[in-house]
Amino acid sequence: MISVRLQRDEQGAATVEWTLLVGAFGLPMFWVFGRLLDLLQAHYGLATFIETLPFP
């Protein structure tokens, strides 16, 4: 009797699916954006270094 009710109870299914989607796509995006910001910072540093070279 209890197992039949548990099999039909799907109230949290959408919440679990959205949580898995956020975990699969949202969390790695923090790493991707962090890496892109690091690359942008390195590129800006290189560009400012080249701009300040004393060419005759």
Long-range contacts (C-beta under 8 A, 24 or more apart in sequence): none
